[in-house]
Amino acid sequence: MSGALQYLTDTKGEKTAVVLPLEDYEELLEDLDDLAVIAERRDEPAVPHEEFINKLRTDGLLPT
């Protein structure tokens, strides 16, 4: 996170909310999205590393 957090308090001085820079907020949203994708794909079978690399080469995404 890039910026300092600011807290909003109630009349008793208790923290009730936080204000953070928009950039930090957007990063948090991206992280939440990534975690949601990971959770959705948790039960998918794993692909061995070598098989994955070979598929990338076959698809032209890595040099042969």
For each residue, the residues with C-beta under 8 A, 3 or more apart:
1: 20 21 24 27
2: 21 23 24
3: 20 21 23 24
4:
5: 18 19 20
6: 18 19 20
7: 15 17 18 19
8: 15 16 17 18 19
9: 12 13 14 15 16
10: 13 14 16
11:
12: 9
13: 9 10
14: 9 10
15: 7 8 9 18
16: 8 9 10
17: 7 8
18: 5 6 7 8 15
19: 5 6 7 8
20: 1 3 5 6 24 25
21: 1 2 3 24 25
22: 25 26
23: 2 3 26 27
24: 1 2 3 20 21 27 28
25: 20 21 22 28 29
26: 22 23 29 30
27: 1 23 24 30 31
28: 24 25 31 32
29: 25 26 32 33
30: 26 27 33 34
31: 27 28 34 35
32: 28 29 35 36
33: 29 30 36 37
34: 30 31 37 38
35: 31 32 38 39
36: 32 33 39 40
37: 33 34 40 41
38: 34 35 41 42
39: 35 36 42
40: 36 37
41: 37 38 44
42: 38 39
43:
44: 41
45:
46:
47: 51 52 55
48: 51 52
49: 52 53
50: 53 54
51: 47 48 54 55
52: 47 48 49 55 56
53: 49 50 56 57 62
54: 50 51 57 58
55: 47 51 52 58 59
56: 52 53 59 61 62
57: 53 54 60 61 62 63 64
58: 54 55
59: 55 56
60: 57
61: 56 57
62: 53 56 57
63: 57
64: 57
